[in-house]
Amino acid sequence: MGAIVGAALVSHVPTLVLPEAIRREMNHGNDTTLHAGLHQLRAEKLDALGADTIVVLDTHWFTTIEHIVDSRDRRTGRYTSEELPRGMSQVPYDMPGDRTLAEAWAAQSEGRDDTWITAIDDECLPVHYPTINLLEFLQGDEAWVSAGICQTAEADDFLLFGRLLADAVASLDRRVVILASGGLSHRFWPLREFRDHEAANPDQHVRAPAAAAADRQVLEWLALGDHAAILDFLPEFQTHAPEGFFGHYLTMLGALGGAACTVTGDQFGEYEAVGGTGQAHVWFDL
């Protein structure tokens, strides 16, 4: 019987993969704590777990009429971001996959009329940087599987998607880590103001004070393990446009038990602003 042995809400922001000199230039001479935070997370948490598979809930991969899981045996190639090709260009990647887990996850939706999950094995299926940017920091010997964010899903749909992931893992001999790859509040500064807000101080550079306050409230509840409070707060939090409709967190939470989950979070690095958005890394021991 398999088990989910760890989970994390992680930022994937492009600044993570920029050269240190550029990161410091953007942040008044200081490096972002998010960079060191991911390295620390790998060393202090992932290395000790001996996980077989990492499942990435990728907030840049939007689907529409179903949840989709990449079931390829291996993803390899070079990645250039259509969004930011100046900073993420020709990045080599090589990720072994876990077809068995992807197909078992999809199989959990068979015969249901309240959700649809499809496993896709297609060498032309794109990859996205919420997966790619984590590799430099977190990739070890594990298999990597990515899943999309269904843009027509609501909170209960994401929670169910996660619960079916947990059921799939339990049906297999797997030790799995879930990475909810995405940010908190997610509104950017307008183009003509953007370059004035590239530094990390959230009090100056998150898009709105109310958004920063909401992010900090969510982080406080994550630290306390009060996930039920976050679910209650979700309608208000959605007014601050959390990345991916907060589907990455909700799917992860569904896999960890939903509203009944009380697992506490350990933050790696500080809460920071990136281009107006709120970002943090939070790990959950299981």
C-alpha positions in Angstrom: 0.0 0.0 0.0 1.4 3.4 -1.0 1.5 6.6 0.9 1.8 10.4 0.5 4.9 11.1 2.5 5.2 14.8 2.1 3.7 17.8 0.4 4.5 21.5 -0.2 3.1 24.7 -1.6 6.1 26.0 -3.6 6.8 29.1 -5.7 8.1 28.6 -9.2 8.7 32.3 -10.1 11.1 33.1 -12.9 13.5 35.0 -10.6 14.5 31.7 -9.1 16.4 30.6 -12.2 18.0 34.0 -13.0 21.7 34.4 -12.3 22.5 35.6 -8.8 23.8 38.9 -10.0 20.6 39.7 -11.7 18.5 38.6 -8.7 20.5 40.9 -6.5 20.3 43.8 -8.9 16.5 43.5 -8.9 16.3 43.4 -5.1 18.5 46.2 -4.0 21.6 44.1 -3.6 19.9 41.2 -1.7 19.2 37.8 -3.0 15.7 36.4 -2.8 15.1 34.1 0.1 13.0 31.9 -2.1 16.1 30.7 -4.0 17.9 29.4 -0.9 14.5 28.2 0.5 14.1 25.6 -2.2 17.6 24.3 -1.8 17.0 24.0 2.0 13.7 22.3 1.4 15.4 19.6 -0.7 18.2 19.1 1.8 16.1 19.1 5.0 13.0 17.4 3.7 13.0 15.6 0.4 16.4 13.9 0.7 15.4 12.0 3.8 12.1 10.7 2.5 13.1 8.3 -0.2 10.1 9.2 -2.3 9.4 7.2 -5.5 7.4 9.9 -7.3 6.8 13.6 -7.2 3.5 14.9 -8.4 3.5 18.5 -9.5 0.2 20.4 -9.6 1.2 22.9 -12.4 -0.7 26.2 -12.3 0.4 27.2 -15.8 -1.2 24.1 -17.4 -4.8 25.0 -17.9 -7.3 22.4 -19.0 -11.0 22.9 -19.7 -13.3 19.9 -19.8 -11.4 17.5 -17.6 -8.5 17.1 -15.2 -5.4 15.9 -17.2 -2.3 14.0 -15.9 0.8 13.5 -18.0 1.4 9.8 -18.2 4.6 9.7 -20.3 7.4 7.4 -19.3 9.9 10.2 -19.7 9.9 13.9 -20.6 13.1 15.2 -22.1 14.1 18.1 -24.2 14.7 21.9 -24.0 12.3 24.4 -22.7 11.9 28.1 -23.7 9.1 30.0 -22.0 6.6 31.7 -24.4 5.9 34.1 -21.5 9.5 35.1 -20.6 11.9 33.7 -23.2 14.6 36.2 -22.2 15.0 34.6 -18.7 14.0 31.0 -19.5 15.5 29.9 -22.7 16.7 26.5 -24.0 16.6 25.0 -20.5 17.5 21.3 -20.7 15.2 18.9 -18.8 15.0 15.2 -18.3 12.2 13.8 -16.1 11.4 10.1 -15.8 7.7 9.7 -15.4 5.3 7.3 -13.6 2.8 6.0 -16.1 1.4 3.5 -13.5 0.5 6.3 -11.0 -0.9 8.6 -13.7 -3.2 5.9 -15.1 -4.3 4.8 -11.7 -5.2 8.4 -10.8 -7.3 8.6 -14.0 -8.9 5.3 -13.3 -10.3 6.6 -10.1 -12.8 8.7 -12.1 -14.1 5.8 -14.2 -17.8 5.2 -13.6 -18.3 8.6 -11.9 -20.5 11.4 -13.1 -19.0 14.2 -10.9 -15.5 14.3 -12.3 -13.4 13.4 -15.3 -9.6 12.6 -15.2 -7.6 11.6 -18.3 -4.0 10.3 -18.5 -2.3 11.6 -21.6 0.8 10.0 -23.2 1.8 12.3 -26.1 5.4 13.4 -26.8 4.0 16.7 -28.1 2.2 17.6 -24.9 3.8 20.9 -23.7 5.6 21.3 -20.4 5.4 24.4 -18.3 7.7 26.3 -16.0 5.9 25.6 -12.7 7.3 22.1 -13.3 10.6 23.0 -15.1 11.8 25.7 -12.7 11.7 23.3 -9.7 14.0 20.8 -11.3 17.2 22.7 -10.5 16.4 22.7 -6.9 14.3 19.6 -6.1 15.0 16.9 -8.7 16.6 13.8 -7.4 16.1 10.2 -8.4 12.3 10.3 -8.2 9.9 10.0 -11.1 8.0 13.3 -11.9 4.4 13.5 -12.9 2.6 16.8 -13.8 -1.1 17.5 -13.6 -3.0 20.5 -14.9 -5.5 23.0 -13.4 -9.0 22.6 -14.8 -10.2 26.2 -15.4 -13.9 25.2 -15.1 -13.4 23.4 -11.8 -14.6 24.8 -8.5 -13.2 24.2 -5.0 -15.0 20.9 -4.5 -13.8 19.6 -7.8 -10.2 20.3 -6.9 -10.6 18.7 -3.5 -12.1 15.6 -5.1 -9.3 15.5 -7.7 -6.8 15.4 -4.8 -8.8 12.8 -2.8 -8.7 10.6 -5.9 -4.9 11.1 -6.1 -4.7 9.8 -2.5 -6.8 6.8 -3.4 -4.6 6.1 -6.4 -1.5 6.3 -4.3 -3.0 4.0 -1.7 -3.7 1.4 -4.4 0.0 1.2 -5.4 3.4 0.5 -3.9 4.5 4.2 -4.0 5.9 6.8 -1.7 4.7 10.1 -3.2 5.4 13.8 -2.6 3.0 16.4 -3.8 4.2 19.8 -4.9 1.5 22.5 -5.3 3.5 24.7 -7.7 2.0 28.2 -7.6 1.7 31.5 -5.8 -0.7 33.1 -3.4 -2.4 36.4 -4.5 -1.5 36.9 -8.2 -2.0 40.3 -9.7 0.8 41.9 -11.6 1.7 45.6 -11.8 0.9 47.4 -15.1 3.6 47.3 -17.7 4.7 51.0 -17.2 5.0 50.4 -13.5 6.3 46.9 -13.5 10.0 47.7 -13.4 9.5 49.8 -10.3 8.2 46.8 -8.4 10.7 44.0 -9.1 12.1 43.8 -5.5 10.9 41.3 -2.9 9.5 43.5 -0.1 5.8 42.5 0.0 4.8 45.7 1.9 6.0 47.8 -1.1 5.6 45.5 -4.0 2.6 43.1 -3.6 -0.1 44.6 -5.9 -2.4 45.8 -3.0 -2.1 46.0 0.8 -5.3 43.9 1.1 -3.8 41.2 -1.0 -0.7 41.1 1.2 -2.8 40.9 4.3 -4.8 38.0 2.8 -1.6 36.2 1.9 -0.3 36.6 5.4 -3.5 35.3 6.9 -3.4 32.2 4.7 0.3 31.6 5.7 -0.6 31.9 9.3 -3.4 29.3 9.0 -1.0 27.0 7.1 1.5 27.3 9.9 -1.2 26.4 12.4 -2.6 23.6 10.3 -6.0 25.3 10.2 -6.9 24.3 6.6 -10.6 24.4 7.4 -10.2 28.2 8.1 -8.6 28.6 4.7 -11.5 26.9 3.0 -13.9 29.2 4.8 -11.8 32.2 3.7 -11.6 31.0 0.1 -14.4 33.2 -1.3 -12.7 36.3 0.1 -9.3 35.1 -1.0 -10.5 34.6 -4.5 -11.0 38.3 -4.8 -7.2 38.6 -4.8 -6.9 36.3 -7.7 -4.8 33.5 -6.2 -2.8 31.7 -8.9 -4.5 28.9 -10.6 -7.8 29.7 -8.7 -5.8 28.2 -5.8 -6.5 24.9 -7.4 -2.9 23.7 -6.7 -3.4 24.1 -3.0 -6.9 22.7 -3.0 -5.9 19.6 -4.9 -3.0 19.1 -2.5 -5.4 19.6 0.4 -7.9 17.1 -1.0 -5.1 14.5 -1.1 -4.3 15.3 2.6 -7.8 14.9 3.9 -9.6 18.1 2.9 -11.2 20.2 5.7 -10.3 17.6 8.3 -6.6 18.0 7.5 -4.6 19.6 10.4 -1.1 19.1 9.2 1.1 22.1 10.1 3.3 23.9 7.6 7.0 24.8 7.9 8.0 27.9 5.8 11.2 27.9 3.9 12.3 31.4 3.0 10.3 34.5 3.6 7.0 35.7 2.2 8.0 37.8 -0.8 6.6 39.8 -3.7 7.4 39.0 -7.3 6.1 41.4 -9.8 3.1 42.2 -7.6 2.2 38.6 -6.7 2.6 37.0 -3.3 5.0 34.0 -3.0 6.1 31.5 -0.4 7.3 27.9 0.1 5.5 25.9 2.8 6.3 22.3 3.6 4.0 19.8 5.2 5.4 16.7 7.1 3.2 13.7 6.9 
